[in-house]
Amino acid sequence: MKSILNIMKKAFLWSYPRNTWQWDVLCVLFLIFIFLTPKGWFANRKPHQSTGHQSEAFSTVLVAAELVDNDRDKGQLEQRVRVLTGRANAQVMAVRPRLDSEGKTVAYEVDIR
């Protein structure tokens, strides 16, 4: 029993010398995990909706400055965001200008829900 715990401790702490077969097995197991892990485990998912109403999930969209005539015109900005995202019910919550190194507005970060 003590030897099994010792093996598990060495494997968990990765304390086998590099030129042993145990090291090779650990490396192979690590590579198997990297290459065979389903992509769905790391995909961004929408929040779980446990109630009947829509959750208050926010996202940020980057809109080029050339596409926006007036960043204070919320209606025009909402229309532009709806076209870009394909979400007919998108609502603009906040707008932040993204500036380049010279202080010129190159895009807008638009928070939507």
Beta strands, then each sheet from edge to edge (+ up, - down):
strand 1: 59-64
strand 2: 92-99
strand 3: 105-112
sheet 1: 1+ 3- 2+
end
